[in-house]
Structure formats: structure tokens, C-alpha cells
Amino acid sequence: FVDSQIQRLYLLLTVKESAIDVPTNLEARRRIAFFSNSLFMDMPRAPRVRKMLSFSVLTPYYSEETVYSKSDLEMENEDGVSIIYYLQKIYPDEWNNFMERLNCKGSEIWENEENILQLRHWASLRGQTLCRTVRGMMYYRRALKLQAFLDMAKEHEILEGYKTITEASAEDKKNQRSMYTQLEAVADLKFTYVATCQNYGNQKRSGDRRATDILNLMVNNPSLRVAYIDEVEEREGGKNQKVYYSVLVKAVDNLDQEIYRIKLPGSAKIGEGKPENQNHAIVFTRGEALQTIDMNQDNYLEEAFKMRNLLEEFNEDHGVRPPTILGVREHIFTGSVSSLAWFMSNQETSFVTIGQRVLARPLKVRFHYGHPDVFDRIFHITRGGISKASRGINLSEDIFAG
């Protein structure tokens, strides 16, 4: 017994060189280091999930990649490098882990349809795709469900573990009083995600692959909502004219079902495209706070755990009046792609994170720029929205949301 205690003390007081490399993945190390350091911040106490502010996330999307197709992955650029070859070289350890999970070797992966689908998703979650952004934002819902479980569960339920709730039986899912349905209800009350894919209607009509990919995303994430602008030819007073609608859809039984349809006074695109895309869909968001997330952004589960604390900042006393924008720093995940990307990533940090903080305190003139800032939703929708879409003047679509 004494020997084991002495050995333990020795291990606590000494550091083996190998301990520095745990985990071996650099991204995992960065995330763990950032999360553990951030816990020392002076942040508001988190309320129970039922008492927290409710919030929505809004993502504008035009026609970027949703999920890479097989041909996208294999197509070589002018240097003879394909996306899949590039990803294998950038993430060698993750590629080996992926092959181990599928129990595959080398080119065997292209022989099986199921494996090809897995490969497409693996690659898409490492590129700038809508699928990656949706996966990241859905971590908010997962985090809220886990935190609500810890708030509401009795001791024996906690001992049985959260997994018993997430893998609930069909009977439990139908039972209105079961823990599973309560957690789902709390998560739906507190979090909404709207992806505003303005071209979805046109893509669907033309049989575009992207429309099918977006539908698949909705089927796999039942709480995801998609807003789009629908152009319809209607006959009025003996002549045909184009009528525009804002439409919100969700997935039901592997098909998209319309929830709302709002007639617009004319074409939505009177200013710049992206801010108009946000402006037409803001009406479909819910809750007291609104976070704007760009198409090329990701989120992490450990960061989603801190959302309750962040939203409490709206209730904190910051001096003259309550805050209406909470500035949140952004991590550019493409910084490792090339030296230029690394430079741009640092430039973003200096301009958005450091520059904006100085503007906010001591100067108190913070202007919102970019994402993922959190807005007081009611304040902003009663003052002309979060985007000022004046064509040709304000190209940076959110700069006047300050």
C-alpha cells in the first residue's frame, strides 16, 4: 500500500515526456487547452435550462457545397491533387482512425456503397460545407439536452446514465411523461436553428443535387428548419406576374413539409444578396437571442456547454443600458490549409477579436462585424434587422448592425 502511494506521489511530481503528446491530435489538444483555460473566465452563473434565455441560430446559404459527391472527392485540380488525397495528407491520424472504424484497407473503400457514403461525410466534415456547419450547430441542442437531464433527473436515473435516455425505447418516445420527451420538449423550447437557403425552391424544381442534400440534412436533424424564397407565376387581372414568398419548411416522413408561407411585396433582392437572405428569414427565428453563423463555421460540444452562461450576459449590469450585442471570438478552422490562410486567420483575429474588444471597452463604440456574435433579437428586429443591405455602398453586410 505504501509503495503504491509513493509511486503515485512520484508520478504526480514528475512529467514524462510522452505526457506532453496526449492526445496526439493537434486539434484535440487545441480544443482541450482552450476549453480548460476558458473555465477561469469571470462568467455569469448558468441558470437551470428551463430558466435560461431561449435563442435561435441563423445561417445564410446560397449554393455552396452541402456534402461532397464521389466525383468531387476524386476530381483532380491542375496540380493533379484530389480533395480526398489532400485530406488524407492533412489529417493522417484521423484518416487511419476512419479506416480502422470501417475495417478497410486502401482502395477497398470505393467498392462498397455504404463505405462511400461514410467517406463522403468524413470528407465533408473536414471541408467548408453546410453539412459541417449544421453538425456544429446541432451540438447546442445536444448540450442543452444533457444539461436539462442533469437538472431534472433523479439520482437513480443519473446512475443509469444519460445513454439510456438518448437510446430510449419506442414506448418511451411516445409516452408524454417520459424523461426522453421532456428533454426533447425543453431543447425545442430553448433552441431553434434556421438555415436560410434562398435558392432551395429553384434547386428543387431543377432537380439539383444540392436540394436533395439539404433535404437529407433536414431528415437527419429533425429540429433543423430551412427558409427559402419561392418565385411563383400567378395570374392577376388577366396578366401573368411573378409573386415572391418567404417559405419555411421542415422534414416529415423523408419529405419537406411547409410550415409558413409569407407573401413579399416584391423581389427580396433589392440590395446585396447575403444580407437580404438573412433579412427575409429573421421572421422565422424564435427566442430572445439570435446568433448569426456563417456557412463556413463550425461549433464544438464543449463550447456549446457555455451557451447558458453567455446568454446571461444580457441580464448583467454593464453600465448605461443592457447590452444588445454580445461579441464572440471566432476560430478560423481553415488556418492550417496554407500560409496565406494562416495569415488571413491571424488578420481576422487581430481585426475582429482584438480590435473589436478595444472598441467595446474602453471606447464603448463596438460595431458588429462578422459572426458568431449574439444579438438581442427583439431589440434588433424592431430597429430594421441585423443586416443593412444597401447595394454597392455597404458591401460588408453586417457592419451597421452595431
N, C-alpha and C positions, 0 to 999 in steps of 0.2 A: 504493500500500500504506500509506504513512504517513498519507495523507488518511483512509483508512478507519479506521485505528487512532485518529486524533484524533477522528473523528466518533463512534466507539464510546465513547471516554472521555467526550466531551461528553454523549452520551445517558445514560451511567451516572451522571453528576454532576448532571444536570438532570431535573426531573419535569415532563412535560407535563400540563396539566390533565385531558386526556382519559384519562390512565392511571389516574386515581382511579376512573373509572367502568367499569373492566374487572374482571370481567364486569358487564354492565348489570343482570342479575337480582339483586335484593337477597338472596334466599335463597341463591343460589350464593355470593355474597360472604360471607354469614354463615358458611356451611359451610367455605369455604376458610380464612377467618380463624380459626375455632375449631380446625380440624384442625391448621393450621400452628402455632398458639400452643400446642396441647396437646403437640406433639412435644418441647417444652422441659421437660416434667414429669420428675420423678425417678421413672422407672418401671422395673420389673424387665426384664431382657433376655428376649427371646422365644426359647423353645426351638424345635427343629425341630417341624413339625406332628405327626410320629409320636410325639414325646415330650411333647406338651402334654397338659394335663388335658382329659378329654372332658366335654362339657356338653350340657344339654338346655334348651330354651325352652318355657315353658308359658303358654298364653293362654286365659283363661276367656271364653266367648262364650255369650250367651243367645239373643236373637232380633233383634240389631241388624242393620243393613243390611250385606249382603255385597258386592253390586255394584248400583249404581243401575240401575233399569229405565228404559226410554224414557219411560214415563208419569211416573216420579219426577222426571226431569230437566225435563219440560215443565210439571209441575203448579205453578200459581201460588199463593203464600200470600195472606194477607188484604191485603197491600200491593201485590199484583199482580206480585211478583218470583218468577221461577222459579229453580231451582238453577243451570241452565245459564247463564242471564243473569247471575246473581250471580258465578259463577266466571269468566265472560268479563271482567267488570269488575274483579275482584280480581287476576286473572293475565293482563293484556292481552298482554304479550310472549310468555308461554307459549302462549296461545291462537293468536296469529299464527304461531308456530313449528309448532304442531299442524296448522293449516290448510295451511301450506306443505308439511308432510310428506305430508299426504293429497292434496295438489294440488287443493284445493277452494276454493270461494268462497261466502261467505254461507250461504244456506239449502240449497245443493246437498247439504250433508252428510246431510240427512234422506232423500235419495232412494235411497240405496244401503245395503243391509243390512250389508255389511262395514264401511262407514264408521260406521254407527250403533253397531255393536259396539265399534269403536275409541273412539268418543265416550263410550260408557258407561264404558269402562275409564279413559279420560283423566279424566273427572269423578270416578270412584270413587277414583282415586289422589290426589285433592285434597280428599276429604271424610273423615269419620270412619267408615271401612268396614273390614271384616275383610280384604278384598282388599288394602288398603294395608298393613295390619299383616303379612300373610303375605309380601307382596313384600319388605317391610323385613327380616323375619327371615331370609328366604332369602339375603340378602346375606352372612350368616355363612358359608353353605355356599360361595358363590362366592369369598369371601375366602380360605377355607381351601384350596379347590382351587388358586387362584392361588399361594398361599404354598407349598403342597405341591409344585407344579410347579417353583418356584424352588429348593426343597430337593433335588428328585430329578432334575431334567432335566440332560442333558449339554449341553456348550457348543453343539453343532450344533442341538440341539432348541430351546435358548433363542434362537438366531439365527433359526430358522424362525418363532418366535413362538408365543405361547400360543394364538392363534386357531386354529392348525392342530390343536391338541388338542381345543378345545371344539367344533369343527366336524368331528369325526372321521368317517371312513367307517364303513359298516355292518360291514365286516370287522374294523376296529379295535375297534369296540364289543363284538364277540363274542370277540375274542382276549383271553384271561385275562392275558396278559403285556404287553399294550399299555399305553402311558402313560395313555391315557384311562381304562381300567378300574382302574388303580392309584389314580388321583386320586379316582375315584368311591368306591372302597373306603375310602380314608383319610378322605374327607369324611363317609361314613356311620358310620365308627367313632368319629369325634370329635364329631359334631353330630346331634341329634335334635330335631325340632320337633313338639310335640303341641298341637293346638288342642282344647280340651275344650268341645265344642258340646253341652251336656247335652240339648237338645231335638231333636237331629238325627233320632233314631228316629221321634219323633212327627211332625216336619215331613215326613219321607219318606213316612210312611203316609198323611198327609193331602194329599200332592201339593203341598206348599208350595214356592213358587219358590226360597226360601232354601236348601232342601235340594239343589236342582239346582245352585245357585250354589256351594255348598260342595263338591259332587262335582266340579264343573268346576275348582275350586281344587286339589283333590287330583290330578286328571288332569294339570293344567299344572305341578304341583310334586310329582313322584313321591316325594320324601322327606318330605312332609307327612303326619302321622298325625292322625286325628280320633277323639276319645274321646267317648262319649255314654252316657246311662243308658237302658237298654231296660226297658220295663214289659211283662211278659208274663202273660197269664191261664193258669194251669196248674191241672190237676185233681189234687188230692191228697186221699186218704181220702174220696172221694165228694163233695167240695165244691170249687167253684172258688175260687182265691185268687190275688192279684197277687204275682208274683215279680219282683224287680228284679235287673238285671245291669249291670255296667260292661263296656262293649264298646269295643274298639279296631279301627278299620278303616283300610285304605289303598286306593288306586286300582289296579286291574288291568284292562287292556283296556277302559277307559272305564266300568267299573262299580266299586262299592265291595266289597272283599273283607274278611271278618272275620279278624282275626289272633288276638285273645284275647277270651274272654268269662268274666268273673268274677262268680260269684253273690254278691249282697249280702245281709246278714242282714235287711234291711228297706228302707224308703224311704230314699234318700240324703239327702233334705232334712229333717233334724231340726233344723238350725239355720238360719242365714242362707243364702240361695241361692248367692251367688257363692263364698264360701269352701268350701261343700260341693262345688261344681262343681270347684274346684281339688283338694280332698282326694280325691275319687273317682278322679281321673286321674293323681295323682302317682305311682301304682304303675307307670304305663306309661312314665314318663320313664327315661332311661338316663344313665350317666356319673357323674362325681364332683361336678359343679357343676350348679346349676339356676337359671336366670334366669326370673323371673316378669315377664311383659309383659302390659299391659292391652290391651283391644280397640281403644283409641283411640291406640295408639302406633305410631311409625314407627322405622325404623333407616336408617343410611346406610352405604354401602360403605366409605367412608374410616374410619368409626368401627369397623366390623367387623374391619378390619385389626389393631386394637389388642387384640382379644379374648385372644390368646395371652399378651400382657403382663399383662392384667388378672387372668387365672386364676393366674398365677404368684404373685400376692399371697397365695394360700392357703399357699404354701410359704415365705413370708418370715417372719422373726422379728419379731413385733410386741410382744414383752414376755412377759406371763404365759403365754398359751397361743395356739395358732394361731387366726386369725380364722375365724368361721363365717358371717358375712355381709359381703359387700363392698358398700358403699353406692355407687351410681352416680347421677350427676345426670341429671335428666330435662329434656328440651326439650319445652315445650308448643307444638305447631305451630299450634294454633288461636288463638294470642295476637293475630294480626293481624285477626281477624274483626270485633271491635268493641272499644270502650273498656272494657266490662265484662270481656270475655275477656282483654284485655291486663292488667287489674288482677288477675284471678284467676291469670293466668300468673305475674305478679310475686309474688303471695302464695304460690304453690306453690314458687317459687324460694327465697323467704325462709324458709318453713317446712321444706321438705324438704332443700334443699341447704345453706343457711347454718346453720339450726337444728340439723339432724342432725349436721353436722360439728363443731359446738361440743360437742354431747352426746358424740360419739365421742372427740374429743380437745380439751381435756384431761380431760373428765369420765368417759370410758370407760363410758358407760351408753347407748350408741346403741340406740334401738328402731327396728326396721324399720318404715317407713311407705310404702306405695305401691310403685311399680315404677320402674325396672327393676333392682332390687337382685339380686345373685347370691348364692345360698346354697350352703353346703357340704351337698350333697344327703344324704349318708349320715348326717351329724350330725342333720339336721332330721327325716328320716323315722323315725328311731329315737326321736324326742322329741315325737311327736304331730303331725308335719306342719308346714306353713308357715302354715296358716290356723286360727284358733281360732273356730269357728262357733257361738258361744253366742247363741241367739236373744234379741234385744231388749236385750242388755247391751253386747256389743262390735259395734256396727254397722260400725265401721271394720275390715274383715275381716282385715287382716294385722297389726294393731298389736301383737299379742302374739307375733309371730314373733321378737321381739327376744331 
